[in-house]
Amino acid sequence: MARFPQDFAWGFATASYQIEGSAFEGGRGPSIWDTFCKLPGKIRDGSNGDVATDSYRFWKVDVALLKSYNVKAYRFSISWSRLIPLGGRDDPVNPEGIAFYRTLAEELLRNGITPYVTLYHWDLPQGLHDRYGGWLNKVEIVKDYVNYAKLCFDSFGDLVKNWITHNEPWVISCLGYQKGVFAPGHKSDTEPWIVAHNLILAHAHAVKLYREEYKSIQGGHIGITLDCHWQIPYDDSPENIEAAKKGIDFKLGRFADPIYKGYYPERVKQIIGDRLPVFTEEELTVVKGSSDFFGLNTYTSQLVKEGGTDETNGYITVGHTRPDGTQLGTVGAKNICVVNPPGFRSLLNYLWKTYEKLIYVTENGFAVKDEHQMSLPEALHDKDRLEYFEGYANAMLGPVSEDGVPVKGYFGWSLLDNFEWTDGYETRFGVTYVDHATQKRYPKEFARFLSKWFTEHIEP
Ligand code: BGC
């Protein structure tokens, strides 16, 4: 039987704003998501992350849950405004915030679970947004982000050896500054490119700092997580074959090419023209090669046709219905939930061929359709999620064992049913059901399945 090597890291992922709650306790300052959620009509069920899964208080319960699932690793993110409530390099540090994440990391390690830590999963301190426009201000945000990263390396680097700078810069820049559907809710055709550029620079400078001042002492590694769905041409026409390539460049290449190769993709340059900022020679020396691994978040595959009005993906149209009317796979609660394991395998092979970096699948998951309307026993019997993960886990084993693709880890999204951004609590991605009224956690069938599957498929 094919197996992953013994050091394969598998586990589940979460993000601070989606689980912690205690938004105004423990000295935490507000983030742009606290503000955005309060704007009328932005969150489908009118909710927010004030309480979420209450994991700031129930962190020990969560670690016990992880332990019961037999995971080897846990990916969580740090809330910047919990460490530095106002966010900036001259602002006070919150010792309670530091103590919280240290205790969490220690408890994980005590239980044999390796922490994978994301520095930025979308919750920019509101203070920085108000002070100078947050991600729009290159000089200030790069300095403040690097200062925050330094605080994290100093405070947790003896415990944490796996660092992820940003989660999904595409989402941050396109949904937050182009479409305006995520915090801070801007709609612009110039801002997303400025924000994306500044995210890349902030990431690269944090990596430079880690490599120069911490790596040799702390012995960890650091990289970025990008998101991409595999893009399949709708049919064999040359224009749709080209459209799928454009889809990859607009979603992934716009970040991956600068970071791993040192330039923006030609297809992006052609369409965006002089709205695309240019890296100076000096910046490029910091940006090029600034990730020790490839962090990949992926949920589904998409069929791609040329044409459309959406600049976020380079004017292509995406869907899940094939020319013969069939679906790419079982459909879940939202458009990123369509089961298509072969696309996952293709994407892993594409990444290895194109960027030649070790890959960590830092998120992969499925929300079952209408799960929020099911009874508890129905929700716990999550057979579509089971179909999804079994397909994806097996589709990952192929590249590792047959194609020689070095996938080093896999994190299911998510440990808990949590605050699913603009969907509020209606969409449930968790492998653990959370009763949001009582905060009681109930393992779904799938959690046990995956635990058994990985135990059987990793070298002893
Ligand atoms: C994000 C998560 C989110 C998940 C499901 C990913 O894009 O990193 O925070 O909950 O997708 O939508």
Boltz pocket constraint, residues with backbone or C-beta under 6 A from the ligand:
constraints:
  - pocket:
      binder: B
      contacts: [[A, 15], [A, 18], [A, 167], [A, 168], [A, 171], [A, 227], [A, 297], [A, 363], [A, 413], [A, 419], [A, 420], [A, 421], [A, 429]]
      max_distance: 6.0
